[in-house]
Amino acid sequence: MANVAVVGAQWGDEGKGKIVDWLSERAEVVVRFQGGNNAGHTLVIDGVTYKLSLLPSGIVRPGKLSIIGNGVVVDPWALLAEIEALRDKGVTVTPENLKVAENATLILPLHRDLDAIREDARGTRVGTTRRGIGPAYEDKVARRAVRLCDLADADGLGAKVQALLIHHNALRVGLGHAKVESDKLVADLLAVAPRLLPYADAVWDRLAGLRRRGRRILYEGAQGAMLDVDHGTYPYVTSSNTVAGQAAAGSGVGPGAVGYVLGITKAYTTRVGDGPFPTELTGTIGQTLGERGREFGTVTGRKRRCGWFDAVLVRQAIKVGGIDGIALTKLDVLDGFETINVCVGYRIDDRTRSTFPATAAEQRGLSPIYETFEGWRESTRGARSWVHLPATAIKYIRRIEELIEAPVAMLSTSPEREDTILVKDPFAD
């Protein structure tokens, strides 16, 4: 059986939660491998809604092992609050079914502070969630981070924090803010340590053992490919690699650990926050897409910008991410439109482009080249078979496959997990 990585193929918010939940029923282990509590999944199971941010989607399934890998930056207080919220809904979360990489970097209150301070001070905002994700990754790369394993060393933790504050307090003073007191931060970390450390684990070793025993493993990404720090719409990106290649490095496994990469994409396009968006619709159609699709962020509640499907962007995400097939979500949101547009290229000045450019100046200057499709009046909501789809909807899907150069492996027609059309089982050999 192939182990599967699930990644977003747009700017995030593609409906990964439902797809990962659908797959997690077949998997035995679910691993989150990048990002932090700036991303989120919404799951609807038997009429109950679960909003997850740090925890892998498998946590709501009894008998599954959930793992937070070393590629994730972990806010201890946010994680513990999320665990308690799930317990209040009757979900069992213990050190037996949840493991957190002992070498994962921690997000501290000073990271959240710095995130907000810098976002407010910038001439041009990036549109961060102000949860400290970027500053925590900066400290990780600069080799000054506090990691989960450091909480077990009460004697050495103070020195770690002191070294970290040399950098952060200089920044804070320079930006007109008070210094962080070392003693209070250390005390806060030592207070939370007994609640967090039972989940700590050598995740790389555990995964190696699980793979030897033939366990089916699902690697769960967070934000979409176009928010990747290298391959996305820089600088309007997140602070980690979001493509499937990160599943290995962010979990402590080799690249051969993933046998199938499933990319998630909506039948249209959305984006949260600032940054280029060539197919954005600011009028009635965009508003209709947002209302029908309930386009508000799981974590922040921010309204998402909406536009037509961008085949150029998704094709690029597929090639960069090694995506084998896609799960096309929210097809039902397009029900009732007389015509539907799909972006098949871009114009910039007097030139045309078939790829998304790397430079911010070119990204801002793009205008979409559209191919127009006949819409469908019939409802696709809840369809569970191709025979229940209108012919024009099938034609739309088949043309998307041609444009993005990848097959549709799964099709989602509502938030309910059963309303899914399976074309290719990602876990099959």
N, C-alpha and C positions, 0 to 999 in steps of 0.2 A: 504494500500500500504506500502511495506517495504521501509524504508530509507536505502540507500546504501553507503558503504564505498569502495572506490577504492584505492588499494595500489599496489605497485610494488612487484613482487615476485622473482626478481633477484638482480642485483646491480644497479638498476635504468635504466633510458633511455629505458624502455620497450615499449614505445608508449602509455603512459597513456593519453597524450594530446588528441589524436583522440578519444579514448574510453570515456574519461570524457566529451568531447564535444558532442559525440553521446548521452550519457546519460543525459547531461545537458538540452537537448531539452525537455526531459520528466520531469526533475526536476523543482522545483520552486525556490529552494535555493541551492547554491553551497558554501561549506565551505572548506577553506584550513586550516589544523590543525597542521602542523609541518613544520620545516625547515625554510629556508630563501630564499634570492635571489641567492643561490648557486644551486638551482634546476630550471628546466625549462620545459615547454611544448611547442611543436610546433603544431599549429592548421592550417589546410588548409580548408578554407570554401569558396565555390564558386570561387576557383582559387586564393583567397587572403590568404597569409601566415601571421599568427600572432604568434609572439614569446613571450610567457609569462614567467615570472619568479616568481614574488610575487603574482600577481593577480590570483584569481581562474578562471578556464576556462569558467565558466558561464558568465563572464563579457562581452563577445562578443555577447551574446544572448540578444536581447531586452526583457524586461519584467521579467528578472531573478534578484534575489537578490544575490549578492556575498558578502561573509563574510571572513575576515582574522581573525582566532581565536587566542586565547591567547597562544597557543603552538608555534606560529610562531615568529621568531625574525625579526623585521622590520627595514630595512634601510630607513629612511625617504626620503633621496635624491633619492635613487634608485626607491622607490615606486612612487614618484611624476614624475620622468622621464618616468617610464613605463606608467603611466596614460596619460601623454602628448603624448607619442608615439602612443598610441591607439587612442587618440582623433584626431591625424593627419591622421589616417586611417578611420575616420568617426565613431568611436565607442563612444557612450555616456557613460561617467564615472562621476558620481556625488555622493554626500552624500546620495542620495536617493537610488541608486542601489549598493553602496559599503559601507560596514561597517567594521571597524577595531576595534578589541577588545581594550578597553581602558587600560587594564592591560597587553598588549603585550610589551615585552622588545624591546628596540631600539638598533639597531646597529649603533655605532658612528664611526667617522673616526679613533679614536684610536684603535678600535677593528680591523679594516682592517689593520692598521699599525702593530699591534702585531701579527696578523695572518701571515703576510709576514715575519716579523722579526724572528719569531720562526721557521717557515718552512725553512728559509735559514740557521738557526743556527743548526738545527737538523742533527745528523749523518745520520739518515734514515728518509726520507721525508714520510709524511703520504699521501701527494697528495691533500691537501686542495685547494679550489678555491681562497683562499686569500681574501675572501669577509667579513671576520670578524665574521662568523657564530659561530665558536667554542668559541672564547673569549666572545662573547655576551651571549651565554648560560652559560659559567662559571660565569659571573657576576650575571646572574639571579639566579643560584643555591646558590651563595655566598651571596645573599641578598644585593647586592650593585648596581643593575642595575638601569638605567634610563628607565622609562616606558612611554608609550604614554600619560597617564594621568598626568604625572609630568610636561608636557609642558604647562598645564593650570595653573600651580602655579609658576608664574614668581618670586615671592619672595623666594620660597623654592628651586627653581631649582639650584641656586648657591651652596647651601649647599650640595645638592645631588651630584653635579659634583665634588665638593671638596673632598667629601668622596671617590668617585670613583677614583680620581686621586692619592690619597694616595697609592693605590694599583698599578695603572698603571705606575705612574712615577717612582716608585721604580723598577719595572720590566724594564722599558725603560733604566734607568740609568745603571742598572746592565748589560744590554745587549749592552751598548755603544751608546745609542741614547738619543736625547734631550728630555727634559720634555715637556709635553703638557701644554699650557697656559690655565688656567681655564677661564679667562675672554673671550677669543676668542671662546672657545667651547660653553660657555653659550650664547654668542651673536649669534652664528650660529644656535643654537637650538631655541632661541626666534625668529629668523628671519623665520625659517621654520614652526614654530608652527601655525600661522594663516592659512596656507595652508593645514596642516595635521589634525588639531583638528576637523574640521567639519565632518570628517569621523569616529571619535571616538564614541564608543557605548558600552553599557553593553551587550555584545554579548550573554552571558549566559542567560540573561533575555529575549532577543529578540528570541533566539532559543526556549526557553521554551514556549513562546507565539505562535510561528509558529508551534510547534509540537502539541499544544492543538488544533489549528485550522486545523490540518490534512494536513499541507503542505508537499509535497514530498521534502526531503532533501538529497543532495548528498555530502558526505564527501570525500574530495580530498586529497590524500597523495602526497608526493613529492618523495624523493629517495626510492630505493627498500629495501626489507626486509633484505638483506644481508649487508646493510649499517647501520642497526640499532645499536645504541650504546651499547646495551646489547646483542643482538642476532646475530650480524653480524660478519664479519671477523676482529675483534678487533686486533690491534688498527687502521686498515685501514677502518674506518667507519666514518659516520657523527656524529654530536654532539647531536642528538635527537633520540627519539624512532620513528621509521618509520612504525611499524606494526599497524594493524587496531585498536588495543586497545587504541592507542594514540588519535584516533578520538574523543573519549569521553573527556578525560582529556584536550586535546588541543583545545576543543571547549566550554567546560563548560556544558556538558550534561552527563547524566548517561550512563552506559554501555548498557542499554536496548534501547538506541536511534538508534542503528544500527541493522537493521534486516537482511541484506545480505552483505557479504564481497566478492567483486570481485577482484581477483588478476590478475595483468597484467604480461604476460611473452612473450618474443619473442620465435619464433620457433628455435632459436639458442641462444647464450649467448654473452653479451658484458659487458665490464667494462671500466670505465674511471679512470685514475690515477693508483697509485701503489696498491700492495696487491696481495694475492694469487689468482690464476685463473687456476684450474686444467685442464680445457678443452681448454685453449688458443691455437690458431693456429697462429704461427708466419710466416708461409710460404705463398704459393700462395693461398691456400684455405681461410686462414684468411683474406688476402688482398682482395680476391674476395667478401667475405661476407661484408667487410667494404665498398667497392665501391658500391655494389648493394644496400646495406641498408643505404647508406649515413650516415655512422656512425661518426658523429661529434657532440660534445656537444652543446645543444641549448644555454646555457649561456656562456660557455667558448670557444667553438669552438675546444676544444681538440679532437684529434683523439681517437676513442674508440678501445680498444683491442677486438678481436673477437674470438669466439670458438664454438664448438659444444654444443648442448643443454645438460644441466646438470640436469638430473632428480632427483638426490639425493639432490642437493641444493634446487630445487624448491619444492620438497616434504617436506623438512624441513621448508621452508618458509610458506607453506600451513598449517602445523600443528601448528607452533608458532603463526601465524597470524589469525588462525580461518577462513581461506579462504574457502568459500562455492563453488566457481567455478572460472574458469580462463577465461580470454580473451587472446587468442593466436594470436599474431601479427606477421607481416612480413613473413608469410608463403611463399609468392612469392619470397623472397630472395633465397630460397632453390631450385627454379626451375632450372632444367638442370644438377644437380649433379648426377653422375652415382650411387654413394652410399652416404649415410648419416649416421653419427655416433651419438649415444646418450649415455651419461655417465650413467651407472646403478650402479656404485659402485666405490670404490677407493682401491688402494694398497698403503700401507706404510710399508717400509721395507719388511718383509715376511708375513705381515698381510693384511687382507681385512677389509674394513669398509663400512657400509651402511648409515652412517651419516657424516655430515661435522664436523670435530673436532673443539673444542674451542681454543686450544692453537696454537699460531703462528708457533711454531716449527713443529707441526704436519701438519698444513695447508700447509706449504712450501714443505713438503715431499710427498705430495699426487701425485699419478699418476692415471689417469682415467681408469676404466674398461668399455669398449665400447660394445654396441650392435649395429650391423650394419644393415642398412635398404636399400632396393632398392630405388633408386631415381626415379624421373619422368621427362620426357622430355617436357610434355605439360606445358603451362603457367597457373599458378593459379592467376595471377595478375588481379584484378578487379572482381573475382568470387563473386557472391552474393547468391549462392545456393550450397548445397552439390552436386547436380547433375552436376555442372560445375567443380568439382574437380576430378583430376585423382584418380583412385582406390588406387594407391600406396601412394598418399598423404593422403587419408582418413585412410589407414592402419597405416601410421606414426602418425597421430593425435590420433587414438584409442589406440595405444600402449603408447603414452605419457600419456593419461588419466589413464591407468592402472599403470604406473610407479609412477606418482605423487599422485595417490589416490584422484583425484578430476576431475570432469567433465569439458569439454570445454563448457562454456556458450556463448561465442562469438568468432568469428573468423574474423580476419582482413586480407585483401588481397591487400591493397594498402593504401597510406596516405589519400586518399579521404574517407570522412565519410560514403558515400553511399556504398562503397565496404566493406560491413560487413555482415557476416552471423550470424544471431541471433538464438541461440539454446534455451536459457533460458532467459527470461526477468527478470533482477535483481530487478526491481521495482514491480513485480507481488507478490501477497500474497503467 
